[in-house]
Amino acid sequence: MAQVLIRNIDDETIASLKARAEMNGRSLEQELRNILKSAAPLTPDELVAASRRLRSAFAKEEVDVRAAIRWGRDDEFEDLELAFDRQ
């Protein structure tokens, strides 16, 4: 598991977190783990935004699929021809 060090947390925040941990019957460390775990998953809106960013990044590249397939096949045939020529 990873470790994280967070610096410069004000005293009021720490006191509040310690009180919250005590009310929940947990250590401060466990309380912080729970807080981070519940905050970690992306919301549906964040997932949609990430998806849109990815789609827009790849949409800029126009790929001619047929040409790519032909290019791949041509390379295979060139490799076969070279192999037969060497024999």
PDB file of N, CA, C and O in Angstrom, chain B, residues numbered from 101:
ATOM      1  N   MET B 101       0.827  -1.181   0.000  1.00  0.00           N
ATOM      2  CA  MET B 101       0.000   0.000   0.000  1.00  0.00           C
ATOM      3  C   MET B 101       0.872   1.245   0.000  1.00  0.00           C
ATOM      4  O   MET B 101       1.999   1.236   0.495  1.00  0.00           O
ATOM      5  N   ALA B 102       0.337   2.296  -0.555  1.00  0.00           N
ATOM      6  CA  ALA B 102       1.061   3.559  -0.643  1.00  0.00           C
ATOM      7  C   ALA B 102       0.919   4.376   0.633  1.00  0.00           C
ATOM      8  O   ALA B 102       0.032   4.147   1.456  1.00  0.00           O
ATOM      9  N   GLN B 103       1.815   5.324   0.764  1.00  0.00           N
ATOM     10  CA  GLN B 103       1.763   6.251   1.890  1.00  0.00           C
ATOM     11  C   GLN B 103       1.752   7.660   1.338  1.00  0.00           C
ATOM     12  O   GLN B 103       2.342   7.937   0.294  1.00  0.00           O
ATOM     13  N   VAL B 104       1.073   8.552   2.050  1.00  0.00           N
ATOM     14  CA  VAL B 104       0.991   9.950   1.653  1.00  0.00           C
ATOM     15  C   VAL B 104       1.314  10.816   2.859  1.00  0.00           C
ATOM     16  O   VAL B 104       0.852  10.551   3.969  1.00  0.00           O
ATOM     17  N   LEU B 105       2.097  11.835   2.635  1.00  0.00           N
ATOM     18  CA  LEU B 105       2.414  12.798   3.689  1.00  0.00           C
ATOM     19  C   LEU B 105       1.798  14.123   3.282  1.00  0.00           C
ATOM     20  O   LEU B 105       2.087  14.646   2.206  1.00  0.00           O
ATOM     21  N   ILE B 106       0.944  14.667   4.148  1.00  0.00           N
ATOM     22  CA  ILE B 106       0.312  15.955   3.867  1.00  0.00           C
ATOM     23  C   ILE B 106       0.831  16.950   4.886  1.00  0.00           C
ATOM     24  O   ILE B 106       0.695  16.743   6.092  1.00  0.00           O
ATOM     25  N   ARG B 107       1.415  18.009   4.411  1.00  0.00           N
ATOM     26  CA  ARG B 107       2.008  19.014   5.293  1.00  0.00           C
ATOM     27  C   ARG B 107       1.092  20.220   5.434  1.00  0.00           C
ATOM     28  O   ARG B 107       0.172  20.430   4.644  1.00  0.00           O
ATOM     29  N   ASN B 108       1.374  20.996   6.460  1.00  0.00           N
ATOM     30  CA  ASN B 108       0.730  22.296   6.676  1.00  0.00           C
ATOM     31  C   ASN B 108      -0.788  22.209   6.832  1.00  0.00           C
ATOM     32  O   ASN B 108      -1.521  23.011   6.254  1.00  0.00           O
ATOM     33  N   ILE B 109      -1.249  21.249   7.605  1.00  0.00           N
ATOM     34  CA  ILE B 109      -2.666  21.175   7.930  1.00  0.00           C
ATOM     35  C   ILE B 109      -2.869  22.002   9.199  1.00  0.00           C
ATOM     36  O   ILE B 109      -2.165  21.815  10.191  1.00  0.00           O
ATOM     37  N   ASP B 110      -3.829  22.910   9.156  1.00  0.00           N
ATOM     38  CA  ASP B 110      -3.985  23.800  10.312  1.00  0.00           C
ATOM     39  C   ASP B 110      -4.505  23.027  11.526  1.00  0.00           C
ATOM     40  O   ASP B 110      -5.141  21.981  11.398  1.00  0.00           O
ATOM     41  N   ASP B 111      -4.215  23.570  12.696  1.00  0.00           N
ATOM     42  CA  ASP B 111      -4.544  22.905  13.963  1.00  0.00           C
ATOM     43  C   ASP B 111      -6.042  22.677  14.135  1.00  0.00           C
ATOM     44  O   ASP B 111      -6.444  21.655  14.691  1.00  0.00           O
ATOM     45  N   GLU B 112      -6.871  23.603  13.672  1.00  0.00           N
ATOM     46  CA  GLU B 112      -8.320  23.448  13.796  1.00  0.00           C
ATOM     47  C   GLU B 112      -8.811  22.241  13.008  1.00  0.00           C
ATOM     48  O   GLU B 112      -9.672  21.496  13.474  1.00  0.00           O
ATOM     49  N   THR B 113      -8.269  22.056  11.831  1.00  0.00           N
ATOM     50  CA  THR B 113      -8.660  20.909  10.998  1.00  0.00           C
ATOM     51  C   THR B 113      -8.272  19.606  11.679  1.00  0.00           C
ATOM     52  O   THR B 113      -9.066  18.667  11.726  1.00  0.00           O
ATOM     53  N   ILE B 114      -7.061  19.544  12.204  1.00  0.00           N
ATOM     54  CA  ILE B 114      -6.606  18.331  12.896  1.00  0.00           C
ATOM     55  C   ILE B 114      -7.478  18.055  14.111  1.00  0.00           C
ATOM     56  O   ILE B 114      -7.868  16.911  14.345  1.00  0.00           O
ATOM     57  N   ALA B 115      -7.788  19.087  14.885  1.00  0.00           N
ATOM     58  CA  ALA B 115      -8.642  18.905  16.067  1.00  0.00           C
ATOM     59  C   ALA B 115     -10.014  18.391  15.671  1.00  0.00           C
ATOM     60  O   ALA B 115     -10.566  17.507  16.327  1.00  0.00           O
ATOM     61  N   SER B 116     -10.558  18.936  14.610  1.00  0.00           N
ATOM     62  CA  SER B 116     -11.864  18.502  14.121  1.00  0.00           C
ATOM     63  C   SER B 116     -11.834  17.040  13.672  1.00  0.00           C
ATOM     64  O   SER B 116     -12.744  16.267  13.972  1.00  0.00           O
ATOM     65  N   LEU B 117     -10.778  16.677  12.953  1.00  0.00           N
ATOM     66  CA  LEU B 117     -10.644  15.295  12.484  1.00  0.00           C
ATOM     67  C   LEU B 117     -10.444  14.324  13.645  1.00  0.00           C
ATOM     68  O   LEU B 117     -10.981  13.216  13.633  1.00  0.00           O
ATOM     69  N   LYS B 118      -9.675  14.738  14.642  1.00  0.00           N
ATOM     70  CA  LYS B 118      -9.476  13.885  15.824  1.00  0.00           C
ATOM     71  C   LYS B 118     -10.793  13.684  16.556  1.00  0.00           C
ATOM     72  O   LYS B 118     -11.095  12.572  16.989  1.00  0.00           O
ATOM     73  N   ALA B 119     -11.583  14.744  16.701  1.00  0.00           N
ATOM     74  CA  ALA B 119     -12.887  14.628  17.369  1.00  0.00           C
ATOM     75  C   ALA B 119     -13.813  13.714  16.576  1.00  0.00           C
ATOM     76  O   ALA B 119     -14.518  12.884  17.149  1.00  0.00           O
ATOM     77  N   ARG B 120     -13.806  13.870  15.283  1.00  0.00           N
ATOM     78  CA  ARG B 120     -14.639  13.013  14.411  1.00  0.00           C
ATOM     79  C   ARG B 120     -14.228  11.554  14.548  1.00  0.00           C
ATOM     80  O   ARG B 120     -15.084  10.676  14.653  1.00  0.00           O
ATOM     81  N   ALA B 121     -12.922  11.288  14.546  1.00  0.00           N
ATOM     82  CA  ALA B 121     -12.417   9.921  14.693  1.00  0.00           C
ATOM     83  C   ALA B 121     -12.841   9.334  16.031  1.00  0.00           C
ATOM     84  O   ALA B 121     -13.257   8.178  16.107  1.00  0.00           O
ATOM     85  N   GLU B 122     -12.734  10.132  17.079  1.00  0.00           N
ATOM     86  CA  GLU B 122     -13.119   9.662  18.417  1.00  0.00           C
ATOM     87  C   GLU B 122     -14.613   9.343  18.474  1.00  0.00           C
ATOM     88  O   GLU B 122     -15.010   8.337  19.062  1.00  0.00           O
ATOM     89  N   MET B 123     -15.437  10.188  17.873  1.00  0.00           N
ATOM     90  CA  MET B 123     -16.886   9.934  17.852  1.00  0.00           C
ATOM     91  C   MET B 123     -17.222   8.650  17.108  1.00  0.00           C
ATOM     92  O   MET B 123     -18.200   7.976  17.433  1.00  0.00           O
ATOM     93  N   ASN B 124     -16.414   8.314  16.113  1.00  0.00           N
ATOM     94  CA  ASN B 124     -16.651   7.102  15.332  1.00  0.00           C
ATOM     95  C   ASN B 124     -15.909   5.887  15.895  1.00  0.00           C
ATOM     96  O   ASN B 124     -15.992   4.790  15.344  1.00  0.00           O
ATOM     97  N   GLY B 125     -15.186   6.092  16.993  1.00  0.00           N
ATOM     98  CA  GLY B 125     -14.470   4.982  17.619  1.00  0.00           C
ATOM     99  C   GLY B 125     -13.293   4.482  16.801  1.00  0.00           C
ATOM    100  O   GLY B 125     -12.970   3.295  16.818  1.00  0.00           O
ATOM    101  N   ARG B 126     -12.654   5.403  16.083  1.00  0.00           N
ATOM    102  CA  ARG B 126     -11.516   5.035  15.243  1.00  0.00           C
ATOM    103  C   ARG B 126     -10.320   5.908  15.569  1.00  0.00           C
ATOM    104  O   ARG B 126     -10.435   6.954  16.207  1.00  0.00           O
ATOM    105  N   SER B 127      -9.174   5.446  15.113  1.00  0.00           N
ATOM    106  CA  SER B 127      -7.977   6.279  15.232  1.00  0.00           C
ATOM    107  C   SER B 127      -8.054   7.380  14.177  1.00  0.00           C
ATOM    108  O   SER B 127      -8.825   7.289  13.222  1.00  0.00           O
ATOM    109  N   LEU B 128      -7.257   8.403  14.362  1.00  0.00           N
ATOM    110  CA  LEU B 128      -7.199   9.484  13.382  1.00  0.00           C
ATOM    111  C   LEU B 128      -6.766   8.928  12.023  1.00  0.00           C
ATOM    112  O   LEU B 128      -7.306   9.307  10.984  1.00  0.00           O
ATOM    113  N   GLU B 129      -5.809   8.047  12.048  1.00  0.00           N
ATOM    114  CA  GLU B 129      -5.307   7.460  10.806  1.00  0.00           C
ATOM    115  C   GLU B 129      -6.414   6.706  10.064  1.00  0.00           C
ATOM    116  O   GLU B 129      -6.573   6.863   8.853  1.00  0.00           O
ATOM    117  N   GLN B 130      -7.178   5.888  10.794  1.00  0.00           N
ATOM    118  CA  GLN B 130      -8.258   5.133  10.161  1.00  0.00           C
ATOM    119  C   GLN B 130      -9.358   6.073   9.662  1.00  0.00           C
ATOM    120  O   GLN B 130      -9.929   5.853   8.595  1.00  0.00           O
ATOM    121  N   GLU B 131      -9.645   7.101  10.423  1.00  0.00           N
ATOM    122  CA  GLU B 131     -10.663   8.075  10.007  1.00  0.00           C
ATOM    123  C   GLU B 131     -10.248   8.753   8.705  1.00  0.00           C
ATOM    124  O   GLU B 131     -11.065   8.944   7.804  1.00  0.00           O
ATOM    125  N   LEU B 132      -8.974   9.113   8.619  1.00  0.00           N
ATOM    126  CA  LEU B 132      -8.475   9.740   7.394  1.00  0.00           C
ATOM    127  C   LEU B 132      -8.525   8.772   6.219  1.00  0.00           C
ATOM    128  O   LEU B 132      -8.858   9.171   5.103  1.00  0.00           O
ATOM    129  N   ARG B 133      -8.197   7.500   6.459  1.00  0.00           N
ATOM    130  CA  ARG B 133      -8.314   6.492   5.392  1.00  0.00           C
ATOM    131  C   ARG B 133      -9.741   6.427   4.874  1.00  0.00           C
ATOM    132  O   ARG B 133      -9.974   6.404   3.666  1.00  0.00           O
ATOM    133  N   ASN B 134     -10.700   6.399   5.805  1.00  0.00           N
ATOM    134  CA  ASN B 134     -12.107   6.307   5.403  1.00  0.00           C
ATOM    135  C   ASN B 134     -12.544   7.538   4.610  1.00  0.00           C
ATOM    136  O   ASN B 134     -13.260   7.420   3.615  1.00  0.00           O
ATOM    137  N   ILE B 135     -12.115   8.702   5.050  1.00  0.00           N
ATOM    138  CA  ILE B 135     -12.468   9.942   4.350  1.00  0.00           C
ATOM    139  C   ILE B 135     -11.909   9.923   2.927  1.00  0.00           C
ATOM    140  O   ILE B 135     -12.618  10.229   1.968  1.00  0.00           O
ATOM    141  N   LEU B 136     -10.639   9.565   2.802  1.00  0.00           N
ATOM    142  CA  LEU B 136     -10.015   9.523   1.479  1.00  0.00           C
ATOM    143  C   LEU B 136     -10.651   8.476   0.576  1.00  0.00           C
ATOM    144  O   LEU B 136     -10.856   8.713  -0.614  1.00  0.00           O
ATOM    145  N   LYS B 137     -10.961   7.317   1.150  1.00  0.00           N
ATOM    146  CA  LYS B 137     -11.573   6.249   0.356  1.00  0.00           C
ATOM    147  C   LYS B 137     -12.938   6.672  -0.173  1.00  0.00           C
ATOM    148  O   LYS B 137     -13.273   6.389  -1.324  1.00  0.00           O
ATOM    149  N   SER B 138     -13.724   7.347   0.657  1.00  0.00           N
ATOM    150  CA  SER B 138     -15.051   7.762   0.200  1.00  0.00           C
ATOM    151  C   SER B 138     -14.970   8.907  -0.805  1.00  0.00           C
ATOM    152  O   SER B 138     -15.883   9.075  -1.614  1.00  0.00           O
ATOM    153  N   ALA B 139     -13.899   9.694  -0.770  1.00  0.00           N
ATOM    154  CA  ALA B 139     -13.748  10.814  -1.699  1.00  0.00           C
ATOM    155  C   ALA B 139     -13.072  10.411  -3.010  1.00  0.00           C
ATOM    156  O   ALA B 139     -13.092  11.179  -3.973  1.00  0.00           O
ATOM    157  N   ALA B 140     -12.479   9.228  -3.061  1.00  0.00           N
ATOM    158  CA  ALA B 140     -11.658   8.839  -4.207  1.00  0.00           C
ATOM    159  C   ALA B 140     -12.432   8.527  -5.489  1.00  0.00           C
ATOM    160  O   ALA B 140     -11.984   8.942  -6.558  1.00  0.00           O
ATOM    161  N   PRO B 141     -13.561   7.823  -5.447  1.00  0.00           N
ATOM    162  CA  PRO B 141     -14.222   7.479  -6.710  1.00  0.00           C
ATOM    163  C   PRO B 141     -14.674   8.714  -7.478  1.00  0.00           C
ATOM    164  O   PRO B 141     -15.117   9.703  -6.894  1.00  0.00           O
ATOM    165  N   LEU B 142     -14.553   8.634  -8.801  1.00  0.00           N
ATOM    166  CA  LEU B 142     -15.004   9.732  -9.636  1.00  0.00           C
ATOM    167  C   LEU B 142     -16.528   9.741  -9.690  1.00  0.00           C
ATOM    168  O   LEU B 142     -17.165   8.688  -9.706  1.00  0.00           O
ATOM    169  N   THR B 143     -17.094  10.921  -9.718  1.00  0.00           N
ATOM    170  CA  THR B 143     -18.540  11.057  -9.846  1.00  0.00           C
ATOM    171  C   THR B 143     -18.928  10.752 -11.292  1.00  0.00           C
ATOM    172  O   THR B 143     -18.071  10.773 -12.175  1.00  0.00           O
ATOM    173  N   PRO B 144     -20.200  10.471 -11.544  1.00  0.00           N
ATOM    174  CA  PRO B 144     -20.626  10.259 -12.935  1.00  0.00           C
ATOM    175  C   PRO B 144     -20.272  11.441 -13.846  1.00  0.00           C
ATOM    176  O   PRO B 144     -19.864  11.239 -14.990  1.00  0.00           O
ATOM    177  N   ASP B 145     -20.425  12.667 -13.348  1.00  0.00           N
ATOM    178  CA  ASP B 145     -20.076  13.840 -14.155  1.00  0.00           C
ATOM    179  C   ASP B 145     -18.584  13.883 -14.467  1.00  0.00           C
ATOM    180  O   ASP B 145     -18.191  14.262 -15.570  1.00  0.00           O
ATOM    181  N   GLU B 146     -17.755  13.498 -13.502  1.00  0.00           N
ATOM    182  CA  GLU B 146     -16.306  13.471 -13.730  1.00  0.00           C
ATOM    183  C   GLU B 146     -15.939  12.392 -14.740  1.00  0.00           C
ATOM    184  O   GLU B 146     -15.054  12.596 -15.572  1.00  0.00           O
ATOM    185  N   LEU B 147     -16.609  11.248 -14.675  1.00  0.00           N
ATOM    186  CA  LEU B 147     -16.354  10.179 -15.641  1.00  0.00           C
ATOM    187  C   LEU B 147     -16.734  10.611 -17.057  1.00  0.00           C
ATOM    188  O   LEU B 147     -16.008  10.336 -18.013  1.00  0.00           O
ATOM    189  N   VAL B 148     -17.870  11.285 -17.183  1.00  0.00           N
ATOM    190  CA  VAL B 148     -18.308  11.778 -18.494  1.00  0.00           C
ATOM    191  C   VAL B 148     -17.307  12.802 -19.025  1.00  0.00           C
ATOM    192  O   VAL B 148     -16.961  12.777 -20.206  1.00  0.00           O
ATOM    193  N   ALA B 149     -16.844  13.697 -18.163  1.00  0.00           N
ATOM    194  CA  ALA B 149     -15.873  14.714 -18.584  1.00  0.00           C
ATOM    195  C   ALA B 149     -14.570  14.064 -19.047  1.00  0.00           C
ATOM    196  O   ALA B 149     -13.995  14.473 -20.056  1.00  0.00           O
ATOM    197  N   ALA B 150     -14.112  13.066 -18.319  1.00  0.00           N
ATOM    198  CA  ALA B 150     -12.878  12.362 -18.705  1.00  0.00           C
ATOM    199  C   ALA B 150     -13.060  11.658 -20.046  1.00  0.00           C
ATOM    200  O   ALA B 150     -12.170  11.679 -20.896  1.00  0.00           O
ATOM    201  N   SER B 151     -14.213  11.040 -20.221  1.00  0.00           N
ATOM    202  CA  SER B 151     -14.507  10.359 -21.479  1.00  0.00           C
ATOM    203  C   SER B 151     -14.528  11.340 -22.646  1.00  0.00           C
ATOM    204  O   SER B 151     -14.000  11.052 -23.720  1.00  0.00           O
ATOM    205  N   ARG B 152     -15.136  12.488 -22.430  1.00  0.00           N
ATOM    206  CA  ARG B 152     -15.193  13.503 -23.498  1.00  0.00           C
ATOM    207  C   ARG B 152     -13.807  14.021 -23.849  1.00  0.00           C
ATOM    208  O   ARG B 152     -13.502  14.251 -25.019  1.00  0.00           O
ATOM    209  N   ARG B 153     -12.961  14.205 -22.828  1.00  0.00           N
ATOM    210  CA  ARG B 153     -11.590  14.660 -23.102  1.00  0.00           C
ATOM    211  C   ARG B 153     -10.839  13.634 -23.938  1.00  0.00           C
ATOM    212  O   ARG B 153     -10.132  13.991 -24.881  1.00  0.00           O
ATOM    213  N   LEU B 154     -10.990  12.362 -23.593  1.00  0.00           N
ATOM    214  CA  LEU B 154     -10.312  11.309 -24.359  1.00  0.00           C
ATOM    215  C   LEU B 154     -10.837  11.242 -25.786  1.00  0.00           C
ATOM    216  O   LEU B 154     -10.066  11.148 -26.741  1.00  0.00           O
ATOM    217  N   ARG B 155     -12.156  11.290 -25.919  1.00  0.00           N
ATOM    218  CA  ARG B 155     -12.741  11.210 -27.252  1.00  0.00           C
ATOM    219  C   ARG B 155     -12.300  12.383 -28.116  1.00  0.00           C
ATOM    220  O   ARG B 155     -12.000  12.207 -29.297  1.00  0.00           O
ATOM    221  N   SER B 156     -12.259  13.571 -27.540  1.00  0.00           N
ATOM    222  CA  SER B 156     -11.853  14.738 -28.329  1.00  0.00           C
ATOM    223  C   SER B 156     -10.376  14.657 -28.699  1.00  0.00           C
ATOM    224  O   SER B 156      -9.979  15.113 -29.771  1.00  0.00           O
ATOM    225  N   ALA B 157      -9.567  14.084 -27.826  1.00  0.00           N
ATOM    226  CA  ALA B 157      -8.132  13.952 -28.126  1.00  0.00           C
ATOM    227  C   ALA B 157      -7.913  13.006 -29.300  1.00  0.00           C
ATOM    228  O   ALA B 157      -7.053  13.254 -30.145  1.00  0.00           O
ATOM    229  N   PHE B 158      -8.681  11.928 -29.356  1.00  0.00           N
ATOM    230  CA  PHE B 158      -8.500  10.960 -30.424  1.00  0.00           C
ATOM    231  C   PHE B 158      -9.296  11.323 -31.673  1.00  0.00           C
ATOM    232  O   PHE B 158      -8.970  10.848 -32.761  1.00  0.00           O
ATOM    233  N   ALA B 159     -10.316  12.140 -31.548  1.00  0.00           N
ATOM    234  CA  ALA B 159     -11.122  12.526 -32.698  1.00  0.00           C
ATOM    235  C   ALA B 159     -10.334  13.416 -33.649  1.00  0.00           C
ATOM    236  O   ALA B 159     -10.656  13.485 -34.835  1.00  0.00           O
ATOM    237  N   LYS B 160      -9.316  14.092 -33.154  1.00  0.00           N
ATOM    238  CA  LYS B 160      -8.527  14.986 -33.995  1.00  0.00           C
ATOM    239  C   LYS B 160      -7.724  14.203 -35.031  1.00  0.00           C
ATOM    240  O   LYS B 160      -7.399  14.727 -36.097  1.00  0.00           O
ATOM    241  N   GLU B 161      -7.412  12.968 -34.722  1.00  0.00           N
ATOM    242  CA  GLU B 161      -6.661  12.142 -35.655  1.00  0.00           C
ATOM    243  C   GLU B 161      -7.633  11.394 -36.542  1.00  0.00           C
ATOM    244  O   GLU B 161      -8.374  10.525 -36.081  1.00  0.00           O
ATOM    245  N   GLU B 162      -7.623  11.740 -37.818  1.00  0.00           N
ATOM    246  CA  GLU B 162      -8.481  11.030 -38.746  1.00  0.00           C
ATOM    247  C   GLU B 162      -7.680   9.860 -39.312  1.00  0.00           C
ATOM    248  O   GLU B 162      -6.621  10.042 -39.912  1.00  0.00           O
ATOM    249  N   VAL B 163      -8.201   8.685 -39.110  1.00  0.00           N
ATOM    250  CA  VAL B 163      -7.519   7.482 -39.560  1.00  0.00           C
ATOM    251  C   VAL B 163      -8.349   6.835 -40.649  1.00  0.00           C
ATOM    252  O   VAL B 163      -9.539   6.574 -40.473  1.00  0.00           O
ATOM    253  N   ASP B 164      -7.706   6.582 -41.777  1.00  0.00           N
ATOM    254  CA  ASP B 164      -8.356   5.838 -42.852  1.00  0.00           C
ATOM    255  C   ASP B 164      -8.141   4.361 -42.546  1.00  0.00           C
ATOM    256  O   ASP B 164      -7.066   3.812 -42.791  1.00  0.00           O
ATOM    257  N   VAL B 165      -9.176   3.728 -42.008  1.00  0.00           N
ATOM    258  CA  VAL B 165      -9.063   2.350 -41.548  1.00  0.00           C
ATOM    259  C   VAL B 165      -8.701   1.425 -42.701  1.00  0.00           C
ATOM    260  O   VAL B 165      -7.853   0.545 -42.552  1.00  0.00           O
ATOM    261  N   ARG B 166      -9.342   1.620 -43.848  1.00  0.00           N
ATOM    262  CA  ARG B 166      -9.048   0.755 -45.002  1.00  0.00           C
ATOM    263  C   ARG B 166      -7.588   0.884 -45.433  1.00  0.00           C
ATOM    264  O   ARG B 166      -6.935  -0.108 -45.755  1.00  0.00           O
ATOM    265  N   ALA B 167      -7.092   2.107 -45.434  1.00  0.00           N
ATOM    266  CA  ALA B 167      -5.687   2.308 -45.816  1.00  0.00           C
ATOM    267  C   ALA B 167      -4.756   1.662 -44.801  1.00  0.00           C
ATOM    268  O   ALA B 167      -3.730   1.090 -45.170  1.00  0.00           O
ATOM    269  N   ALA B 168      -5.109   1.752 -43.524  1.00  0.00           N
ATOM    270  CA  ALA B 168      -4.282   1.134 -42.489  1.00  0.00           C
ATOM    271  C   ALA B 168      -4.251  -0.381 -42.651  1.00  0.00           C
ATOM    272  O   ALA B 168      -3.205  -1.007 -42.480  1.00  0.00           O
ATOM    273  N   ILE B 169      -5.385  -0.964 -42.975  1.00  0.00           N
ATOM    274  CA  ILE B 169      -5.439  -2.419 -43.185  1.00  0.00           C
ATOM    275  C   ILE B 169      -4.612  -2.797 -44.401  1.00  0.00           C
ATOM    276  O   ILE B 169      -3.835  -3.751 -44.358  1.00  0.00           O
ATOM    277  N   ARG B 170      -4.778  -2.044 -45.496  1.00  0.00           N
ATOM    278  CA  ARG B 170      -3.981  -2.333 -46.700  1.00  0.00           C
ATOM    279  C   ARG B 170      -2.494  -2.215 -46.408  1.00  0.00           C
ATOM    280  O   ARG B 170      -1.701  -3.054 -46.834  1.00  0.00           O
ATOM    281  N   TRP B 171      -2.120  -1.161 -45.671  1.00  0.00           N
ATOM    282  CA  TRP B 171      -0.714  -0.952 -45.325  1.00  0.00           C
ATOM    283  C   TRP B 171      -0.186  -2.140 -44.537  1.00  0.00           C
ATOM    284  O   TRP B 171       0.917  -2.619 -44.797  1.00  0.00           O
ATOM    285  N   GLY B 172      -0.967  -2.617 -43.575  1.00  0.00           N
ATOM    286  CA  GLY B 172      -0.557  -3.767 -42.779  1.00  0.00           C
ATOM    287  C   GLY B 172      -0.396  -5.010 -43.629  1.00  0.00           C
ATOM    288  O   GLY B 172       0.558  -5.770 -43.463  1.00  0.00           O
ATOM    289  N   ARG B 173      -1.339  -5.213 -44.546  1.00  0.00           N
ATOM    290  CA  ARG B 173      -1.257  -6.381 -45.433  1.00  0.00           C
ATOM    291  C   ARG B 173      -0.058  -6.260 -46.367  1.00  0.00           C
ATOM    292  O   ARG B 173       0.642  -7.242 -46.612  1.00  0.00           O
ATOM    293  N   ASP B 174       0.179  -5.060 -46.886  1.00  0.00           N
ATOM    294  CA  ASP B 174       1.327  -4.861 -47.779  1.00  0.00           C
ATOM    295  C   ASP B 174       2.620  -5.199 -47.065  1.00  0.00           C
ATOM    296  O   ASP B 174       3.505  -5.828 -47.645  1.00  0.00           O
ATOM    297  N   ASP B 175       2.736  -4.785 -45.803  1.00  0.00           N
ATOM    298  CA  ASP B 175       3.931  -5.108 -45.031  1.00  0.00           C
ATOM    299  C   ASP B 175       4.101  -6.602 -44.874  1.00  0.00           C
ATOM    300  O   ASP B 175       5.213  -7.123 -44.964  1.00  0.00           O
ATOM    301  N   GLU B 176       2.978  -7.303 -44.635  1.00  0.00           N
ATOM    302  CA  GLU B 176       3.061  -8.763 -44.487  1.00  0.00           C
ATOM    303  C   GLU B 176       3.547  -9.397 -45.777  1.00  0.00           C
ATOM    304  O   GLU B 176       4.387 -10.297 -45.746  1.00  0.00           O
ATOM    305  N   PHE B 177       3.029  -8.939 -46.917  1.00  0.00           N
ATOM    306  CA  PHE B 177       3.446  -9.510 -48.188  1.00  0.00           C
ATOM    307  C   PHE B 177       4.910  -9.206 -48.478  1.00  0.00           C
ATOM    308  O   PHE B 177       5.626 -10.052 -49.014  1.00  0.00           O
ATOM    309  N   GLU B 178       5.358  -8.004 -48.126  1.00  0.00           N
ATOM    310  CA  GLU B 178       6.766  -7.666 -48.320  1.00  0.00           C
ATOM    311  C   GLU B 178       7.651  -8.564 -47.472  1.00  0.00           C
ATOM    312  O   GLU B 178       8.708  -9.000 -47.929  1.00  0.00           O
ATOM    313  N   ASP B 179       7.238  -8.845 -46.250  1.00  0.00           N
ATOM    314  CA  ASP B 179       8.003  -9.735 -45.374  1.00  0.00           C
ATOM    315  C   ASP B 179       8.069 -11.132 -45.964  1.00  0.00           C
ATOM    316  O   ASP B 179       9.122 -11.771 -45.936  1.00  0.00           O
ATOM    317  N   LEU B 180       6.938 -11.618 -46.504  1.00  0.00           N
ATOM    318  CA  LEU B 180       6.928 -12.952 -47.121  1.00  0.00           C
ATOM    319  C   LEU B 180       7.828 -12.981 -48.347  1.00  0.00           C
ATOM    320  O   LEU B 180       8.584 -13.934 -48.537  1.00  0.00           O
ATOM    321  N   GLU B 181       7.754 -11.951 -49.179  1.00  0.00           N
ATOM    322  CA  GLU B 181       8.599 -11.905 -50.370  1.00  0.00           C
ATOM    323  C   GLU B 181      10.080 -11.917 -49.988  1.00  0.00           C
ATOM    324  O   GLU B 181      10.882 -12.621 -50.602  1.00  0.00           O
ATOM    325  N   LEU B 182      10.432 -11.136 -48.977  1.00  0.00           N
ATOM    326  CA  LEU B 182      11.829 -11.102 -48.533  1.00  0.00           C
ATOM    327  C   LEU B 182      12.259 -12.478 -48.015  1.00  0.00           C
ATOM    328  O   LEU B 182      13.384 -12.914 -48.261  1.00  0.00           O
ATOM    329  N   ALA B 183      11.376 -13.147 -47.309  1.00  0.00           N
ATOM    330  CA  ALA B 183      11.705 -14.471 -46.766  1.00  0.00           C
ATOM    331  C   ALA B 183      11.940 -15.464 -47.895  1.00  0.00           C
ATOM    332  O   ALA B 183      12.877 -16.259 -47.837  1.00  0.00           O
ATOM    333  N   PHE B 184      11.094 -15.423 -48.923  1.00  0.00           N
ATOM    334  CA  PHE B 184      11.262 -16.345 -50.048  1.00  0.00           C
ATOM    335  C   PHE B 184      12.510 -16.002 -50.877  1.00  0.00           C
ATOM    336  O   PHE B 184      13.183 -16.887 -51.406  1.00  0.00           O
ATOM    337  N   ASP B 185      12.801 -14.699 -50.977  1.00  0.00           N
ATOM    338  CA  ASP B 185      13.980 -14.282 -51.728  1.00  0.00           C
ATOM    339  C   ASP B 185      15.264 -14.744 -51.069  1.00  0.00           C
ATOM    340  O   ASP B 185      16.259 -14.989 -51.752  1.00  0.00           O
ATOM    341  N   ARG B 186      15.254 -14.865 -49.755  1.00  0.00           N
ATOM    342  CA  ARG B 186      16.456 -15.285 -49.023  1.00  0.00           C
ATOM    343  C   ARG B 186      16.726 -16.782 -49.179  1.00  0.00           C
ATOM    344  O   ARG B 186      17.855 -17.239 -49.000  1.00  0.00           O
ATOM    345  N   GLN B 187      15.695 -17.527 -49.510  1.00  0.00           N
ATOM    346  CA  GLN B 187      15.879 -18.993 -49.596  1.00  0.00           C
ATOM    347  C   GLN B 187      16.582 -19.420 -50.821  1.00  0.00           C
ATOM    348  O   GLN B 187      16.804 -20.614 -51.022  1.00  0.00           O
TER     349      GLN B 187
END
